[in-house]
Amino acid sequence: GAINVNCVLKIKNLIITPHFQGYLISCVWNCYRYINGRNSSDVLVYVTSNDTTVLLPPYDDATVNGAAKEPPPPYVSA
């Protein structure tokens, strides 16, 4: 027989809606943290998709330290 419409709506409200609301809240929270952290000179944290965390230095430190390094050795074919 046909599924009752009220039953489908209850399942939607109990399962799908809270997950979607949680997703939206996490999007807003990430946007809030990004906007508040744009002007700080602290170390930025970049979280990749496979749950590993990479610490990025402030832009000024990265550009100054990057220019002071020696260039890599020249490529020699084997």
N, C-alpha and C positions, 0 to 999 in steps of 0.2 A: 504494500500500500504506500500511499504518499506520506512523506514526512510532515509532521505538524509544523506549521510556520512558527508558532510560539516556541517550540522546542529548538528550532534552528536559531532563533533570535537569542534564546537563553544561552546556548552554546557559544554563540558569537560574543555575547556580553561577558561570559565567564572566562573565555580563553583568549580570543583574538584581541579584544579591546585593551586589556591591561598590558599585553606585550607591545602593542602599537604605541600606547601612551608612554611606556618605559623607553621605547626607542626615541620618541620625540623629545622626552625630557633629557636623554643623554645627548641628543644633537644640540639642544639649547645650552646645556651645561658645557659642552666642548666649545661652542661658540663664545660663551661668556668667558671661559678661561683664556681663549685665544685673544679676545679683545683686551682683557685686563693684562695679559702678559706681553703684549706687543711692545710697550714702552719701557719694560724693565730690562736691565742689563744682566739679569741672572742667567744661569745656564739653562738653555731650552731643553725640554725633554721631548723627544720624538719617539712615538710608540709605533712600531711596525705592525703589520697585519698578523704576524706569527707570534705575537706576545713577547717579543724581545724589545728591550729598551735601549736606545742609543742616546748618549748625552752629547749635545752639541754646544761648543763654546760660543761666547758672544761674538758678534760679527767683527768687532774691532780687533779682538785678540786673534781671531782666525786669520785675518788679513795680514796683520803684522808678523805673526809667527810663520805664516805660509811663505812670505817673501824672503825671510831670513834663511830658509833651508837651502841646502845645496841642491843643484839640479841632479836628476838621476843619472847614472852612468849611461854612456851611449850604447845603443843597440849593436850587438855584434852577432852576425849570423854564424851558425855552427857549421 
